[in-house]
Every structure is written in structure tokens, then in C-alpha cells.
Amino acid sequence: MTGPWAGGKHAYGFCDRCAFRYPLHELGYEIEDKRPNGLRVCPECFDKDHPQLQLGEFRVYDPEALKDPRPDTNPKESQGLFGWNPVGNPALDITTFVGRVNVTTS
């Protein structure tokens, strides 16, 4: 005697997601956060355990603040584009001609 359950080599089961019938041995246990969540799913519906569900497992070093920052003391000068100002600069006014258009109204 190997265990309390029958072998079931000819048994069928239904996928918990798509509800299609499969041989019971083809249905796998779905794993979520490295633990089975109780669903038996077919190979088409089976999803790998996603790494984002395992938050906190690995230490993440992602600093956001700067050490000894130097604030901007002259914002007007630092926001300029080194003498190039495309908006309203008369040196950059360009006039072009493509052709003629005749409009008639009736």
C-alpha cells in the first residue's frame, strides 16, 4: 500500500480556470508566492510564480536622496539654454514659400 489515495491513472479533472477536462495527472498545482494556492490548472492556464509577488525576499538598495546636495543658487542662469532661446528669438525667424494656392468660392 503506497498511500491513502487511489492512483487515478485513468481519472479526469477539470481545470479551475478554463473548466476544460484534462487527465488528472496533467493538471498542475498553481504556485503563488512560493506556496500552492489550491488551484489545479491545465498546462495552457499555468502561470509561473511571478517575482513581484515575492517582495521582501531580497534586500533592495535603491537610495533616492542625495548626500550633501548643493541647491541651485541662481535659477535664472541655470535654466537657460546657453544663449539659445528658440521661442521669440528674432535670429531664428524663418520664412519659406511652398507655392501658390488659388481659392475660388461659388
C-alpha positions, 0 to 999 in steps of 0.5 A: 500500500503506497498511500491513502489515495487511489492512483487515478491513472485513468481519472479526469479533472477539470481545470479551475480556470478554463473548466476544460477536462484534462487527465488528472495527472496533467493538471498542475498545482498553481504556485503563488508566492512560493506556496500552492494556492489550491488551484489545479490548472491545465498546462495552457492556464499555468502561470509561473510564480511571478517575482513581484509577488515575492517582495521582501525576499531580497534586500533592495538598495535603491537610495533616492536622496542625495548626500550633501546636495548643493541647491541651485543658487541662481535659477535664472542662469541655470535654466537657460539654454546657453544663449539659445532661446528658440521661442521669440528669438528674432535670429531664428525667424524663418520664412519659406514659400511652398507655392501658390494656392488659388481659392475660388468660392461659388 
